[in-house]
Amino acid sequence: MPRLTKDLADSYAVSNAAIEHLPRKRDIAKRYGVSLRTVDRWVKERLIPHIRFGNRCVRFRWAAVERAVDKLVVKEVQ
């Protein structure tokens, strides 16, 4: 097994820091007043864009989610 060099460790730390700035499923659910299961369904049906880091880590970008949710909202008929 290769040793973890300082350069590799530094690049790994930067990528972990970048991940922490992206909202989680619970942040999306809280902002839009929906359950975590609803966010899971949106992801599964590809209604909102997401970034998957492995099997369990899913993150989002606010701007992309806002554009996608705007398309999901039914406009009022006058």
ABEGO torsion letter per residue (X at the ends): XBBBBAAAAAAAAAAAAAAAABBBAAAAAAAAGBBAAAAAAAAAAGABBBBBBEAABBBBBAAAAAAAAAAABBBBBX
